Amino acid sequence: MANSGMVGSRAEASEHELEAVSTAEVHSSDNPLMSGQREVSGNSELLDLSREAILIVDPEGKIVFWNRGAERLYGWTAEEAAGKSPVELLNTDLPRPLAQIENILRSEPYWDCELKQITKQGTRVTVASRWALWRNRSGEVSGRFQLDSDITRRKQIENELRILSGRLLSLRDEERRRLARELHDSVGQLLAGASMNLAMVQKRVSSTDAGSIRLLDDLGSLLEQSVKEVRTLSYLLHPPLLDEVGLPSALEWYVTGFCSRSDIKVELHISPNLGRFRNELELAVFRIVQEALTNVHRHSGSATARISLSRLPSQVRLKVEDQGKGISLPISESSREERPMGVGLSGIRERVRNLGGQMQIRSGTSGTVVEVLFPVEGAEAAGVK
């Protein structure tokens, strides 16, 4: 997970301080570790000015410097932390083995990640952490810098917003379901009744009145077209097949209609052992396919698309790919305003996040691939709804 996070804006000044210390030359020919410790001691006042937690470990992974920001964040004093492993002291939940991180640092200037750690008081905190190797003038590794910025509150707010976003998506889906039912049951029935009355009028009109017959025939065609449009709109708002027979049939129906409306050839591959999932997951997959194909039609310029849906031991995997002109990654807020495609991808991202899934987008001159993984557990993983 190299370079996978963002350190908070308040940490930027501290990062410059770290760089100033890490690039300082060591003018002593003593042991690199001893020289490095004296170098840190000489810059400790500067490092203590940082609001963020800054700690330095020696090549053995033991703490040799612990600034006041670290004392405030984690609760241990510099004397209590000295000589201890920060991973063990803070009970750090590393996303990958420490040896892998050290290998990354040998080839990358720094490593970013969000870490969960425990303070002296037993409080679990989330920090945006940046690690960098500390080298002396000879290029020898004298230790490692670690700058931690507390983002616990931010993550709590993000989680609350995620819950709210999930609720809004659920409300929108419920409203779509209601509108689909109203269109089908009310407007659809009214149009069907109008068609039957028209048929009765057509029987009573004299066969010699060619003008009236032509008008009635045109009216019949308009009514028939209206019935089809209402039925299609109702099904797009909420496909009844999704509830009645499941996701594969609903996707086949939607893809067939999409191909006829857009003139885009779509290949649909569904694993034969897919089975059924909980309602919210099946609906999310269906909506993601809708959003992705809409983006292909509006923005990619591709004449073809491919959809694959498969079941893994504990996951369901969806991939939608095209051979269009691709998109610029990452999608920023400004690019979303310039290109509406970002709105559709945002909707996909929210659905994936709310169900604990993972989303990956790969794009280039040969097209775009949107890949989504959703976790499934227990009876659901066995294909039982």
NUMILO-721208 format. One record per residue (C-alpha): residue in one letter; y, x, z; residue number from 1. Coordinates in Angstrom, 1 decimal, padded with zeros to 4 digits. Example, Ala and Ser with C-alpha at 12.3 -4.5 7.8 and 13.67 -1.06 7.14 Angstrom:
BEGIN
+------+--------+--------+--------+-----+
! code !     yy !     xx !     zz ! pos !
+------+--------+--------+--------+-----+
!    A ! -004.5 !  012.3 !  007.8 !   1 !
!    S ! -001.1 !  013.7 !  007.1 !   2 !
+------+--------+--------+--------+-----+
This chain:
BEGIN
+------+--------+--------+--------+-----+
! code !     yy !     xx !     zz ! pos !
+------+--------+--------+--------+-----+
!    M !  000.0 !  000.0 !  000.0 !   1 !
!    A !  002.4 !  002.8 ! -000.9 !   2 !
!    N !  006.0 !  001.8 ! -001.0 !   3 !
!    S !  005.1 ! -001.9 ! -000.3 !   4 !
!    G !  007.8 ! -002.9 !  002.1 !   5 !
!    M !  011.5 ! -002.9 !  002.6 !   6 !
!    V !  013.1 ! -001.3 !  005.7 !   7 !
!    G !  015.9 ! -003.5 !  007.0 !   8 !
!    S !  019.5 ! -002.9 !  005.9 !   9 !
!    R !  020.4 ! -001.6 !  009.4 !  10 !
!    A !  018.0 !  001.2 !  009.0 !  11 !
!    E !  019.6 !  002.7 !  005.9 !  12 !
!    A !  022.0 !  004.8 !  007.9 !  13 !
!    S !  019.1 !  006.0 !  010.0 !  14 !
!    E !  017.1 !  006.9 !  006.9 !  15 !
!    H !  020.0 !  009.2 !  005.8 !  16 !
!    E !  019.8 !  010.8 !  009.3 !  17 !
!    L !  016.1 !  011.3 !  008.9 !  18 !
!    E !  016.6 !  012.9 !  005.5 !  19 !
!    A !  019.2 !  015.3 !  006.9 !  20 !
!    V !  016.8 !  016.4 !  009.6 !  21 !
!    S !  013.7 !  016.6 !  007.4 !  22 !
!    T !  015.4 !  018.8 !  004.8 !  23 !
!    A !  017.1 !  021.1 !  007.3 !  24 !
!    E !  016.0 !  024.7 !  006.9 !  25 !
!    V !  014.2 !  026.5 !  009.7 !  26 !
!    H !  015.7 !  030.0 !  010.1 !  27 !
!    S !  013.1 !  031.2 !  012.6 !  28 !
!    S !  009.9 !  033.0 !  011.7 !  29 !
!    D !  008.2 !  031.6 !  014.8 !  30 !
!    N !  005.3 !  029.2 !  014.7 !  31 !
!    P !  006.3 !  026.3 !  012.4 !  32 !
!    L !  005.6 !  023.7 !  015.1 !  33 !
!    M !  007.7 !  025.4 !  017.7 !  34 !
!    S !  010.5 !  026.0 !  015.3 !  35 !
!    G !  010.4 !  022.4 !  014.3 !  36 !
!    Q !  010.5 !  021.1 !  017.8 !  37 !
!    R !  013.7 !  023.2 !  018.4 !  38 !
!    E !  015.1 !  021.8 !  015.2 !  39 !
!    V !  014.5 !  018.2 !  016.5 !  40 !
!    S !  016.0 !  019.1 !  019.9 !  41 !
!    G !  019.1 !  020.3 !  018.2 !  42 !
!    N !  019.5 !  017.0 !  016.3 !  43 !
!    S !  018.4 !  014.6 !  019.1 !  44 !
!    E !  021.9 !  013.3 !  019.8 !  45 !
!    L !  022.3 !  012.4 !  016.1 !  46 !
!    L !  018.9 !  010.6 !  016.1 !  47 !
!    D !  019.7 !  008.8 !  019.4 !  48 !
!    L !  022.7 !  007.2 !  017.7 !  49 !
!    S !  020.3 !  005.1 !  015.5 !  50 !
!    R !  019.6 !  001.5 !  016.6 !  51 !
!    E !  016.2 !  001.8 !  015.1 !  52 !
!    A !  013.2 !  003.4 !  016.7 !  53 !
!    I !  012.6 !  007.0 !  015.5 !  54 !
!    L !  009.7 !  009.0 !  016.5 !  55 !
!    I !  008.3 !  012.4 !  015.3 !  56 !
!    V !  004.7 !  013.5 !  015.7 !  57 !
!    D !  003.2 !  017.0 !  015.3 !  58 !
!    P !  000.4 !  017.9 !  012.9 !  59 !
!    E ! -002.1 !  016.7 !  015.5 !  60 !
!    G ! -000.6 !  013.3 !  015.6 !  61 !
!    K !  001.0 !  013.6 !  019.0 !  62 !
!    I !  004.6 !  012.5 !  019.8 !  63 !
!    V !  007.1 !  015.3 !  020.1 !  64 !
!    F !  010.3 !  013.2 !  019.8 !  65 !
!    W !  011.0 !  009.6 !  020.9 !  66 !
!    N !  014.6 !  008.4 !  020.5 !  67 !
!    R !  016.5 !  005.8 !  022.6 !  68 !
!    G !  015.9 !  003.2 !  019.9 !  69 !
!    A !  012.2 !  003.6 !  020.4 !  70 !
!    E !  012.6 !  003.3 !  024.2 !  71 !
!    R !  014.5 !  000.0 !  023.7 !  72 !
!    L !  012.1 ! -001.4 !  021.2 !  73 !
!    Y !  008.8 ! -000.4 !  022.8 !  74 !
!    G !  009.6 !  000.0 !  026.5 !  75 !
!    W !  008.2 !  003.5 !  027.1 !  76 !
!    T !  010.5 !  006.4 !  028.0 !  77 !
!    A !  010.5 !  009.6 !  026.0 !  78 !
!    E !  008.7 !  011.3 !  028.9 !  79 !
!    E !  006.0 !  008.6 !  029.0 !  80 !
!    A !  005.4 !  008.7 !  025.2 !  81 !
!    A !  005.4 !  012.5 !  024.8 !  82 !
!    G !  002.0 !  014.0 !  023.8 !  83 !
!    K !  000.5 !  010.6 !  023.0 !  84 !
!    S ! -000.7 !  009.2 !  019.6 !  85 !
!    P !  001.7 !  006.5 !  018.5 !  86 !
!    V ! -001.1 !  004.6 !  016.8 !  87 !
!    E ! -003.0 !  004.4 !  020.1 !  88 !
!    L !  000.1 !  004.0 !  022.3 !  89 !
!    L !  001.4 !  001.1 !  020.3 !  90 !
!    N ! -002.0 ! -000.3 !  019.4 !  91 !
!    T ! -000.9 ! -000.2 !  015.8 !  92 !
!    D ! -002.6 ! -002.5 !  013.3 !  93 !
!    L ! -002.7 ! -000.2 !  010.2 !  94 !
!    P ! -003.2 ! -001.8 !  006.8 !  95 !
!    R ! -005.4 !  001.2 !  005.8 !  96 !
!    P ! -007.0 !  004.2 !  007.4 !  97 !
!    L ! -004.6 !  006.9 !  008.7 !  98 !
!    A ! -006.3 !  009.5 !  006.5 !  99 !
!    Q ! -005.4 !  007.5 !  003.4 ! 100 !
!    I ! -001.8 !  007.2 !  004.5 ! 101 !
!    E ! -001.6 !  010.9 !  005.0 ! 102 !
!    N ! -002.9 !  011.4 !  001.5 ! 103 !
!    I ! -000.2 !  009.1 !  000.1 ! 104 !
!    L !  002.5 !  011.1 !  002.0 ! 105 !
!    R !  001.3 !  014.3 !  000.3 ! 106 !
!    S !  002.1 !  012.9 ! -003.1 ! 107 !
!    E !  004.9 !  010.4 ! -002.3 ! 108 !
!    P !  008.3 !  011.0 ! -000.7 ! 109 !
!    Y !  007.6 !  008.3 !  001.9 ! 110 !
!    W !  005.4 !  005.3 !  002.8 ! 111 !
!    D !  006.7 !  001.9 !  003.7 ! 112 !
!    C !  004.8 ! -000.9 !  005.4 ! 113 !
!    E !  005.1 ! -003.8 !  007.8 ! 114 !
!    L !  003.2 ! -003.0 !  011.0 ! 115 !
!    K !  002.2 ! -005.1 !  014.0 ! 116 !
!    Q !  002.5 ! -003.2 !  017.3 ! 117 !
!    I !  002.4 ! -004.0 !  021.0 ! 118 !
!    T !  005.1 ! -003.0 !  023.4 ! 119 !
!    K !  004.8 ! -001.7 !  027.0 ! 120 !
!    Q !  005.4 ! -005.3 !  028.2 ! 121 !
!    G !  002.5 ! -006.5 !  026.1 ! 122 !
!    T !  004.7 ! -008.2 !  023.5 ! 123 !
!    R !  003.5 ! -008.1 !  019.9 ! 124 !
!    V !  006.3 ! -007.1 !  017.5 ! 125 !
!    T !  006.5 ! -006.7 !  013.7 ! 126 !
!    V !  008.3 ! -003.7 !  012.4 ! 127 !
!    A !  009.3 ! -002.4 !  008.9 ! 128 !
!    S !  008.1 !  001.1 !  009.2 ! 129 !
!    R !  008.9 !  004.1 !  007.0 ! 130 !
!    W !  006.9 !  007.3 !  007.3 ! 131 !
!    A !  007.7 !  010.7 !  005.8 ! 132 !
!    L !  006.3 !  014.2 !  006.1 ! 133 !
!    W !  008.5 !  016.8 !  007.9 ! 134 !
!    R !  008.3 !  020.2 !  006.2 ! 135 !
!    N !  009.9 !  023.5 !  007.2 ! 136 !
!    R !  011.6 !  026.0 !  004.8 ! 137 !
!    S !  008.3 !  027.4 !  003.8 ! 138 !
!    G !  007.0 !  024.0 !  002.8 ! 139 !
!    E !  004.5 !  023.8 !  005.6 ! 140 !
!    V !  004.0 !  020.5 !  007.3 ! 141 !
!    S !  005.5 !  020.5 !  010.7 ! 142 !
!    G !  004.9 !  016.9 !  011.5 ! 143 !
!    R !  005.8 !  013.4 !  010.5 ! 144 !
!    F !  008.8 !  011.2 !  010.9 ! 145 !
!    Q !  008.4 !  007.5 !  011.6 ! 146 !
!    L !  011.3 !  005.0 !  011.5 ! 147 !
!    D !  010.6 !  001.5 !  012.8 ! 148 !
!    S !  013.0 ! -001.4 !  012.4 ! 149 !
!    D !  012.2 ! -004.6 !  014.4 ! 150 !
!    I !  011.8 ! -007.5 !  012.0 ! 151 !
!    T !  009.9 ! -009.8 !  014.5 ! 152 !
!    R !  012.6 ! -012.5 !  014.5 ! 153 !
!    R !  013.0 ! -012.3 !  010.7 ! 154 !
!    K !  009.2 ! -012.8 !  010.3 ! 155 !
!    Q !  009.3 ! -015.8 !  012.7 ! 156 !
!    I !  012.1 ! -017.4 !  010.6 ! 157 !
!    E !  010.2 ! -016.7 !  007.4 ! 158 !
!    N !  007.1 ! -018.4 !  008.9 ! 159 !
!    E !  009.2 ! -021.4 !  009.9 ! 160 !
!    L !  010.7 ! -021.6 !  006.4 ! 161 !
!    R !  007.2 ! -021.3 !  005.0 ! 162 !
!    I !  006.0 ! -024.2 !  007.1 ! 163 !
!    L !  009.1 ! -026.3 !  006.0 ! 164 !
!    S !  008.5 ! -025.3 !  002.4 ! 165 !
!    G !  004.9 ! -026.4 !  002.7 ! 166 !
!    R !  005.9 ! -029.7 !  004.1 ! 167 !
!    L !  008.4 ! -030.3 !  001.3 ! 168 !
!    L !  005.7 ! -029.5 ! -001.3 ! 169 !
!    S !  003.4 ! -032.0 !  000.4 ! 170 !
!    L !  006.2 ! -034.7 !  000.4 ! 171 !
!    R !  006.8 ! -034.0 ! -003.2 ! 172 !
!    D !  003.2 ! -034.4 ! -004.1 ! 173 !
!    E !  002.9 ! -037.6 ! -002.1 ! 174 !
!    E !  006.0 ! -038.9 ! -003.9 ! 175 !
!    R !  004.4 ! -038.0 ! -007.2 ! 176 !
!    R !  001.3 ! -039.8 ! -006.3 ! 177 !
!    R !  003.3 ! -042.9 ! -005.3 ! 178 !
!    L !  005.3 ! -042.9 ! -008.5 ! 179 !
!    A !  002.2 ! -042.4 ! -010.6 ! 180 !
!    R !  000.6 ! -045.4 ! -008.9 ! 181 !
!    E !  003.7 ! -047.5 ! -009.4 ! 182 !
!    L !  003.9 ! -046.6 ! -013.1 ! 183 !
!    H !  000.3 ! -047.3 ! -013.7 ! 184 !
!    D !  000.0 ! -050.5 ! -011.6 ! 185 !
!    S !  003.5 ! -052.0 ! -012.2 ! 186 !
!    V !  005.1 ! -050.8 ! -015.4 ! 187 !
!    G !  001.7 ! -050.4 ! -017.1 ! 188 !
!    Q !  000.7 ! -053.9 ! -016.3 ! 189 !
!    L !  004.0 ! -055.3 ! -017.4 ! 190 !
!    L !  003.7 ! -053.6 ! -020.8 ! 191 !
!    A !  000.1 ! -054.8 ! -021.1 ! 192 !
!    G !  001.3 ! -058.4 ! -020.4 ! 193 !
!    A !  004.0 ! -058.0 ! -023.0 ! 194 !
!    S !  001.5 ! -056.8 ! -025.6 ! 195 !
!    M ! -000.7 ! -059.9 ! -024.9 ! 196 !
!    N !  002.2 ! -062.3 ! -025.3 ! 197 !
!    L !  003.2 ! -060.5 ! -028.5 ! 198 !
!    A ! -000.3 ! -061.0 ! -029.9 ! 199 !
!    M !  000.0 ! -064.7 ! -029.2 ! 200 !
!    V !  003.3 ! -064.9 ! -030.9 ! 201 !
!    Q !  002.0 ! -063.1 ! -033.9 ! 202 !
!    K ! -000.8 ! -065.7 ! -034.3 ! 203 !
!    R !  001.9 ! -068.5 ! -034.4 ! 204 !
!    V !  004.2 ! -067.0 ! -036.9 ! 205 !
!    S !  003.8 ! -068.3 ! -040.4 ! 206 !
!    S !  002.1 ! -065.9 ! -042.8 ! 207 !
!    T !  004.9 ! -066.6 ! -045.3 ! 208 !
!    D !  007.6 ! -065.2 ! -043.0 ! 209 !
!    A !  007.1 ! -061.5 ! -044.0 ! 210 !
!    G !  010.2 ! -060.3 ! -042.3 ! 211 !
!    S !  009.2 ! -061.7 ! -038.9 ! 212 !
!    I !  005.7 ! -060.4 ! -039.3 ! 213 !
!    R !  007.0 ! -056.9 ! -040.0 ! 214 !
!    L !  009.3 ! -057.0 ! -037.0 ! 215 !
!    L !  006.5 ! -058.2 ! -034.7 ! 216 !
!    D !  004.2 ! -055.4 ! -036.0 ! 217 !
!    D !  006.9 ! -052.8 ! -035.3 ! 218 !
!    L !  007.4 ! -054.3 ! -031.8 ! 219 !
!    G !  003.6 ! -054.1 ! -031.3 ! 220 !
!    S !  003.6 ! -050.4 ! -032.3 ! 221 !
!    L !  006.5 ! -049.7 ! -029.9 ! 222 !
!    L !  004.7 ! -051.4 ! -027.0 ! 223 !
!    E !  001.5 ! -049.5 ! -027.7 ! 224 !
!    Q !  003.4 ! -046.3 ! -027.8 ! 225 !
!    S !  005.1 ! -047.2 ! -024.5 ! 226 !
!    V !  001.8 ! -047.9 ! -022.8 ! 227 !
!    K !  000.5 ! -044.5 ! -023.9 ! 228 !
!    E !  003.7 ! -042.7 ! -022.7 ! 229 !
!    V !  003.6 ! -044.5 ! -019.3 ! 230 !
!    R ! -000.1 ! -043.6 ! -018.9 ! 231 !
!    T !  000.5 ! -040.0 ! -019.8 ! 232 !
!    L !  003.5 ! -039.7 ! -017.5 ! 233 !
!    S !  001.5 ! -041.3 ! -014.7 ! 234 !
!    Y ! -001.4 ! -038.9 ! -015.2 ! 235 !
!    L !  000.9 ! -035.9 ! -015.3 ! 236 !
!    L !  002.5 ! -036.9 ! -012.0 ! 237 !
!    H ! -000.9 ! -037.2 ! -010.4 ! 238 !
!    P ! -004.1 ! -037.2 ! -012.4 ! 239 !
!    P ! -006.6 ! -039.8 ! -011.1 ! 240 !
!    L ! -009.4 ! -037.6 ! -012.3 ! 241 !
!    L ! -008.5 ! -035.0 ! -009.6 ! 242 !
!    D ! -009.4 ! -037.5 ! -006.9 ! 243 !
!    E ! -012.2 ! -039.2 ! -008.7 ! 244 !
!    V ! -014.3 ! -036.5 ! -010.3 ! 245 !
!    G ! -012.7 ! -033.2 ! -009.3 ! 246 !
!    L ! -010.8 ! -030.2 ! -010.5 ! 247 !
!    P ! -012.8 ! -029.2 ! -013.6 ! 248 !
!    S ! -012.5 ! -032.6 ! -015.3 ! 249 !
!    A ! -008.8 ! -032.9 ! -014.4 ! 250 !
!    L ! -008.1 ! -029.5 ! -015.9 ! 251 !
!    E ! -010.1 ! -030.2 ! -019.1 ! 252 !
!    W ! -008.1 ! -033.5 ! -019.5 ! 253 !
!    Y ! -004.8 ! -031.7 ! -018.9 ! 254 !
!    V ! -005.5 ! -028.7 ! -021.2 ! 255 !
!    T ! -006.6 ! -031.0 ! -024.0 ! 256 !
!    G ! -003.4 ! -033.0 ! -023.8 ! 257 !
!    F ! -001.3 ! -029.8 ! -023.5 ! 258 !
!    C ! -002.8 ! -028.4 ! -026.7 ! 259 !
!    S ! -002.1 ! -031.5 ! -028.7 ! 260 !
!    R !  001.5 ! -031.7 ! -027.4 ! 261 !
!    S !  002.4 ! -028.1 ! -027.7 ! 262 !
!    D !  000.3 ! -026.8 ! -030.6 ! 263 !
!    I ! -000.7 ! -023.9 ! -028.3 ! 264 !
!    K ! -004.4 ! -023.0 ! -028.4 ! 265 !
!    V ! -005.8 ! -022.8 ! -024.8 ! 266 !
!    E ! -009.2 ! -021.5 ! -023.9 ! 267 !
!    L ! -010.5 ! -022.9 ! -020.6 ! 268 !
!    H ! -013.3 ! -021.2 ! -018.8 ! 269 !
!    I ! -014.6 ! -022.8 ! -015.5 ! 270 !
!    S ! -017.4 ! -021.4 ! -013.5 ! 271 !
!    P ! -020.4 ! -023.8 ! -013.5 ! 272 !
!    N ! -020.9 ! -023.3 ! -009.8 ! 273 !
!    L ! -017.3 ! -024.1 ! -008.9 ! 274 !
!    G ! -018.0 ! -027.2 ! -006.9 ! 275 !
!    R ! -015.4 ! -029.1 ! -004.9 ! 276 !
!    F ! -012.6 ! -027.9 ! -002.6 ! 277 !
!    R ! -010.3 ! -029.6 ! -000.1 ! 278 !
!    N ! -007.7 ! -031.9 ! -001.7 ! 279 !
!    E ! -004.7 ! -029.7 ! -001.1 ! 280 !
!    L ! -006.4 ! -026.7 ! -002.7 ! 281 !
!    E ! -007.6 ! -028.6 ! -005.8 ! 282 !
!    L ! -004.1 ! -030.0 ! -006.2 ! 283 !
!    A ! -002.5 ! -026.6 ! -005.8 ! 284 !
!    V ! -004.7 ! -025.1 ! -008.5 ! 285 !
!    F ! -004.0 ! -028.0 ! -010.8 ! 286 !
!    R ! -000.2 ! -027.6 ! -010.3 ! 287 !
!    I ! -000.3 ! -023.9 ! -010.8 ! 288 !
!    V ! -002.0 ! -024.4 ! -014.1 ! 289 !
!    Q !  000.6 ! -026.9 ! -015.1 ! 290 !
!    E !  003.5 ! -024.5 ! -014.1 ! 291 !
!    A !  001.9 ! -021.6 ! -015.8 ! 292 !
!    L !  001.2 ! -023.4 ! -019.1 ! 293 !
!    T !  004.7 ! -024.8 ! -019.1 ! 294 !
!    N !  006.1 ! -021.3 ! -018.8 ! 295 !
!    V !  003.9 ! -020.2 ! -021.7 ! 296 !
!    H !  005.2 ! -023.0 ! -023.8 ! 297 !
!    R !  008.9 ! -022.6 ! -022.9 ! 298 !
!    H !  009.3 ! -018.8 ! -022.6 ! 299 !
!    S !  006.5 ! -016.7 ! -023.8 ! 300 !
!    G !  006.4 ! -017.5 ! -027.5 ! 301 !
!    S !  002.6 ! -017.1 ! -027.4 ! 302 !
!    A !  000.4 ! -019.2 ! -029.7 ! 303 !
!    T ! -002.6 ! -018.9 ! -027.4 ! 304 !
!    A ! -003.4 ! -018.9 ! -023.7 ! 305 !
!    R ! -006.5 ! -018.4 ! -021.6 ! 306 !
!    I ! -007.4 ! -019.9 ! -018.3 ! 307 !
!    S ! -010.3 ! -018.8 ! -016.1 ! 308 !
!    L ! -011.3 ! -020.4 ! -012.9 ! 309 !
!    S ! -014.2 ! -019.0 ! -010.9 ! 310 !
!    R ! -015.8 ! -019.0 ! -007.4 ! 311 !
!    L ! -016.3 ! -015.8 ! -005.5 ! 312 !
!    P ! -018.3 ! -015.5 ! -002.2 ! 313 !
!    S ! -015.3 ! -016.5 !  000.0 ! 314 !
!    Q ! -012.5 ! -017.0 ! -002.6 ! 315 !
!    V ! -011.6 ! -019.1 ! -005.6 ! 316 !
!    R ! -010.0 ! -017.1 ! -008.4 ! 317 !
!    L ! -007.6 ! -018.5 ! -011.0 ! 318 !
!    K ! -006.2 ! -016.4 ! -013.9 ! 319 !
!    V ! -003.8 ! -017.6 ! -016.6 ! 320 !
!    E ! -002.9 ! -015.2 ! -019.4 ! 321 !
!    D ! -001.0 ! -015.3 ! -022.7 ! 322 !
!    Q ! -000.1 ! -013.0 ! -025.5 ! 323 !
!    G !  003.6 ! -013.5 ! -025.5 ! 324 !
!    K !  006.7 ! -011.4 ! -025.1 ! 325 !
!    G !  006.2 ! -010.8 ! -021.4 ! 326 !
!    I !  008.8 ! -011.0 ! -018.6 ! 327 !
!    S !  010.8 ! -008.5 ! -016.6 ! 328 !
!    L !  009.3 ! -007.6 ! -013.2 ! 329 !
!    P !  010.2 ! -008.0 ! -010.4 ! 330 !
!    I !  012.0 ! -011.3 ! -010.9 ! 331 !
!    S !  015.3 ! -011.1 ! -009.0 ! 332 !
!    E !  017.6 ! -013.9 ! -008.0 ! 333 !
!    S !  020.0 ! -013.1 ! -010.9 ! 334 !
!    S !  017.2 ! -013.1 ! -013.5 ! 335 !
!    R !  016.1 ! -016.5 ! -012.2 ! 336 !
!    E !  019.5 ! -017.9 ! -013.0 ! 337 !
!    E !  019.4 ! -016.4 ! -016.5 ! 338 !
!    R !  015.7 ! -017.3 ! -017.2 ! 339 !
!    P !  014.3 ! -020.6 ! -015.9 ! 340 !
!    M !  010.9 ! -019.1 ! -015.8 ! 341 !
!    G !  011.6 ! -017.7 ! -012.3 ! 342 !
!    V !  011.8 ! -021.2 ! -010.9 ! 343 !
!    G !  008.2 ! -022.0 ! -012.1 ! 344 !
!    L !  006.9 ! -018.8 ! -010.6 ! 345 !
!    S !  008.7 ! -019.5 ! -007.4 ! 346 !
!    G !  006.9 ! -022.8 ! -007.2 ! 347 !
!    I !  003.6 ! -021.1 ! -007.8 ! 348 !
!    R !  004.3 ! -018.5 ! -005.2 ! 349 !
!    E !  005.2 ! -021.1 ! -002.6 ! 350 !
!    R !  001.9 ! -023.0 ! -003.2 ! 351 !
!    V ! -000.1 ! -019.8 ! -003.0 ! 352 !
!    R !  001.6 ! -018.7 !  000.2 ! 353 !
!    N !  001.2 ! -022.0 !  001.9 ! 354 !
!    L ! -002.5 ! -021.9 !  001.4 ! 355 !
!    G ! -002.9 ! -018.3 !  002.5 ! 356 !
!    G ! -003.6 ! -017.0 ! -001.0 ! 357 !
!    Q ! -002.6 ! -013.9 ! -002.9 ! 358 !
!    M ! -000.7 ! -013.8 ! -006.2 ! 359 !
!    Q ! -000.3 ! -011.0 ! -008.7 ! 360 !
!    I !  001.7 ! -010.9 ! -011.9 ! 361 !
!    R !  001.2 ! -008.4 ! -014.6 ! 362 !
!    S !  003.4 ! -008.4 ! -017.7 ! 363 !
!    G !  004.1 ! -006.2 ! -020.7 ! 364 !
!    T !  004.5 ! -006.3 ! -024.4 ! 365 !
!    S !  001.0 ! -007.6 ! -024.8 ! 366 !
!    G !  001.7 ! -010.7 ! -022.7 ! 367 !
!    T !  001.6 ! -011.9 ! -019.1 ! 368 !
!    V ! -001.2 ! -012.4 ! -016.6 ! 369 !
!    V ! -000.8 ! -014.6 ! -013.5 ! 370 !
!    E ! -003.8 ! -014.1 ! -011.1 ! 371 !
!    V ! -004.2 ! -016.1 ! -007.9 ! 372 !
!    L ! -006.8 ! -015.8 ! -005.1 ! 373 !
!    F ! -007.3 ! -018.6 ! -002.5 ! 374 !
!    P ! -009.6 ! -018.1 !  000.5 ! 375 !
!    V ! -012.4 ! -020.6 !  001.1 ! 376 !
!    E ! -014.5 ! -020.8 !  004.2 ! 377 !
!    G ! -017.5 ! -022.6 !  005.7 ! 378 !
!    A ! -018.8 ! -025.6 !  003.9 ! 379 !
!    E ! -016.1 ! -025.3 !  001.3 ! 380 !
!    A ! -017.3 ! -021.8 !  000.4 ! 381 !
!    A ! -020.7 ! -023.3 ! -000.2 ! 382 !
!    G ! -019.3 ! -025.9 ! -002.6 ! 383 !
!    V ! -019.4 ! -028.9 ! -000.2 ! 384 !
!    K ! -016.2 ! -030.9 !  000.0 ! 385 !
+------+--------+--------+--------+-----+
